[in-house]
Amino acid sequence: MMPDLLPIPDLRDEQVLRRIAGIRPYRLGGIRLEADEQTLHGRLLVHNYGHGGAGITMAWGCAEDAATLVRQYAMRGVEVAVLGGGVIGLTTAHELADAGYRVTVYAQALPPNTTSNIAGALFLPAGVDWGANAAEQDVFIGRLRRSWARVEALIGEAPGVDLRTVYDVDATDNHHEDRWLEIGLPTEVRRVDELPLPGAPRSGKVYRSLFLETPQYLPWLLERAIARGVRFESKVFASLEDVRTLRQTVVVNGLGFGAGPVFGDSAMQGARGQLVLMKPQPLPYILQHGWTYMFPRRDAIILGGTFEPGVLSPLPDDVDCTRILSTHRSFFAPSLTEHHA
Ligand SMILES: Cc1cc2nc3c(=O)[nH]c(=O)nc-3n(C[C@H](O)[C@H](O)[C@H](O)COP(=O)(O)OP(=O)(O)OC[C@H]3O[C@@H](n4cnc5c(N)ncnc54)[C@H](O)[C@@H]3O)c2cc1C
């Protein structure tokens, strides 16, 4: 018997709050997380950037690995510079402070003015290359697992972190590896021939995944880093020469998309993502349908989206945002017809 249909959103024009866009730090070949003793002439530089559409997802596992690389080189108490104050820089700074280092974050912007604030954010390894071969993919999955454990442990402690039910509709533009659902992190995974959605029958999967409401989570992360003694300095790095002027013997590069120009990495392609934000409505589920997705948050319903490699304008495009809205409207079409009646 078909279960009750899920409640659907009111997507009328008067519900639209705003349209936004951000450049995901998408890197061909995947995340760069490695030690580099050449670039700063013998000082340790640890790269931690290129997380694409999955920086909120991967932050803790990557921060642990970045801190491990620092530990192999420098004793506790050493001064460390972290470049960048988005989710990657803040999480890495937090790990390093916990490991006993004296950390200063240098950044042009902090939350709420980073790309990390634009993210939804669902815990989902999408829009990021998992690695070029099996060994690299194993490393990626290891970081994913450790990130999951760290975020799951924050439920009840960090505001805006919880588990949500995801309706993942089969789509031709599926953006995440099928392995995501096979590695045992999302829980209660079920394959369903007919999801409880209005309109034509749609197959897909239902599962529980972590969700991080960035408007609550990122300020908490920033406060927690400050509470651990992390210092912050406003700084713009125009080139590598600016990085070389830093006094610290250990530098962690968490510049996100900014790492490409500053460190001359041509693999940093970037990928614009656009969202339409609607007035908040109480919907008890997340919808995933390829790059079409809906995340209900307490401040807004996030409607996505786009993944546009090489598009570097941080501005939303009217045509694309109208299409995002109309795609969602037609997805929920039968009942929306009632809304418009
Ligand atoms: C529309 C959209 C939806 C997304 N949804 C999700 C999601 O659901 N789940 C998920 O996990 N991820 C999602 N992401 C991806 C996520 O936002 C990124 O992977 C993440 O924010 C990257 O974090 P970061 O710290 O590397 O970069 P940023 O947040 O961009 O931080 C970079 C930091 O470096 C600083 N900086 C950069 N260049 C310079 C410079 N030259 N000098 C000084 N400072 C500099 C910036 O000021 C900032 O402090 C989404 C992204 C977008 C755009």
The ligand as an SDF file (V2000), in Angstrom:
LIG
                    3D

 53 58  0  0  0  0  0  0  0  0999 V2000
   25.8840   26.5930   -3.5680 C   0  0  0  0  0  0  0  0  0  0  0  0
   26.7930   25.7460   -2.7310 C   0  0  0  0  0  0  0  0  0  0  0  0
   26.2660   24.6680   -2.0250 C   0  0  0  0  0  0  0  0  0  0  0  0
   27.1030   23.8550   -1.2600 C   0  0  0  0  0  0  0  0  0  0  0  0
   26.5440   22.8150   -0.5430 N   0  0  0  0  0  0  0  0  0  0  0  0
   27.3520   22.0100    0.2030 C   0  0  0  0  0  0  0  0  0  0  0  0
   26.8080   20.9400    0.9630 C   0  0  0  0  0  0  0  0  0  0  0  0
   25.5870   20.7200    0.9720 O   0  0  0  0  0  0  0  0  0  0  0  0
   27.6690   20.1570    1.6720 N   0  0  0  0  0  0  0  0  0  0  0  0
   29.0190   20.3830    1.7000 C   0  0  0  0  0  0  0  0  0  0  0  0
   29.7430   19.6450    2.3570 O   0  0  0  0  0  0  0  0  0  0  0  0
   29.5600   21.4130    1.0010 N   0  0  0  0  0  0  0  0  0  0  0  0
   28.7680   22.2070    0.2460 C   0  0  0  0  0  0  0  0  0  0  0  0
   29.3120   23.2360   -0.4970 N   0  0  0  0  0  0  0  0  0  0  0  0
   30.7730   23.3250   -0.5990 C   0  0  0  0  0  0  0  0  0  0  0  0
   31.4030   24.0760    0.5470 C   0  0  0  0  0  0  0  0  0  0  0  0
   30.7880   25.3260    0.6920 O   0  0  0  0  0  0  0  0  0  0  0  0
   32.9040   24.2490    0.2650 C   0  0  0  0  0  0  0  0  0  0  0  0
   33.5050   23.0240   -0.0560 O   0  0  0  0  0  0  0  0  0  0  0  0
   33.5700   24.8280    1.5130 C   0  0  0  0  0  0  0  0  0  0  0  0
   32.9340   26.0090    1.8910 O   0  0  0  0  0  0  0  0  0  0  0  0
   35.0470   25.0780    1.2600 C   0  0  0  0  0  0  0  0  0  0  0  0
   35.5510   25.6380    2.4340 O   0  0  0  0  0  0  0  0  0  0  0  0
   36.9300   26.4250    2.4180 P   0  0  0  0  0  0  0  0  0  0  0  0
   37.2180   26.7950    3.8300 O   0  0  0  0  0  0  0  0  0  0  0  0
   37.9400   25.6560    1.6580 O   0  0  0  0  0  0  0  0  0  0  0  0
   36.6370   27.7180    1.5190 O   0  0  0  0  0  0  0  0  0  0  0  0
   35.9650   29.1290    1.8830 P   0  0  0  0  0  0  0  0  0  0  0  0
   34.7540   28.9760    2.7210 O   0  0  0  0  0  0  0  0  0  0  0  0
   35.8480   29.8250    0.5830 O   0  0  0  0  0  0  0  0  0  0  0  0
   37.0630   29.8380    2.7700 O   0  0  0  0  0  0  0  0  0  0  0  0
   38.2550   30.3400    2.1760 C   0  0  0  0  0  0  0  0  0  0  0  0
   38.9270   31.2610    3.1630 C   0  0  0  0  0  0  0  0  0  0  0  0
   40.1530   31.7150    2.5720 O   0  0  0  0  0  0  0  0  0  0  0  0
   40.1370   33.1420    2.5190 C   0  0  0  0  0  0  0  0  0  0  0  0
   40.8880   33.5450    1.3310 N   0  0  0  0  0  0  0  0  0  0  0  0
   40.7790   33.0750    0.0730 C   0  0  0  0  0  0  0  0  0  0  0  0
   41.6870   33.6670   -0.7310 N   0  0  0  0  0  0  0  0  0  0  0  0
   42.3650   34.5320    0.0450 C   0  0  0  0  0  0  0  0  0  0  0  0
   43.4550   35.4250   -0.1800 C   0  0  0  0  0  0  0  0  0  0  0  0
   44.0120   35.5630   -1.3840 N   0  0  0  0  0  0  0  0  0  0  0  0
   43.9270   36.1480    0.8630 N   0  0  0  0  0  0  0  0  0  0  0  0
   43.3810   36.0150    2.1060 C   0  0  0  0  0  0  0  0  0  0  0  0
   42.3510   35.1950    2.3810 N   0  0  0  0  0  0  0  0  0  0  0  0
   41.8600   34.4660    1.3660 C   0  0  0  0  0  0  0  0  0  0  0  0
   38.6760   33.5300    2.4740 C   0  0  0  0  0  0  0  0  0  0  0  0
   38.4990   34.8820    2.8990 O   0  0  0  0  0  0  0  0  0  0  0  0
   38.1180   32.5150    3.4750 C   0  0  0  0  0  0  0  0  0  0  0  0
   38.3760   32.9290    4.7860 O   0  0  0  0  0  0  0  0  0  0  0  0
   28.5000   24.1030   -1.2240 C   0  0  0  0  0  0  0  0  0  0  0  0
   29.0220   25.2130   -1.8970 C   0  0  0  0  0  0  0  0  0  0  0  0
   28.1750   26.0250   -2.6520 C   0  0  0  0  0  0  0  0  0  0  0  0
   28.7510   27.2150   -3.3700 C   0  0  0  0  0  0  0  0  0  0  0  0
  1  2  1  0
  2  3  1  0
  2 52  2  0
  3  4  2  0
  4  5  1  0
  4 50  1  0
  5  6  2  0
  6  7  1  0
  6 13  1  0
  7  8  2  0
  7  9  1  0
  9 10  1  0
 10 11  2  0
 10 12  1  0
 12 13  2  0
 13 14  1  0
 14 15  1  0
 14 50  1  0
 15 16  1  0
 16 17  1  0
 16 18  1  0
 18 19  1  0
 18 20  1  0
 20 21  1  0
 20 22  1  0
 22 23  1  0
 23 24  1  0
 24 25  2  0
 24 26  1  0
 24 27  1  0
 27 28  1  0
 28 29  2  0
 28 30  1  0
 28 31  1  0
 31 32  1  0
 32 33  1  0
 33 34  1  0
 33 48  1  0
 34 35  1  0
 35 36  1  0
 35 46  1  0
 36 37  1  0
 36 45  1  0
 37 38  2  0
 38 39  1  0
 39 40  1  0
 39 45  2  0
 40 41  1  0
 40 42  2  0
 42 43  1  0
 43 44  2  0
 44 45  1  0
 46 47  1  0
 46 48  1  0
 48 49  1  0
 50 51  2  0
 51 52  1  0
 52 53  1  0
M  END
$$$$
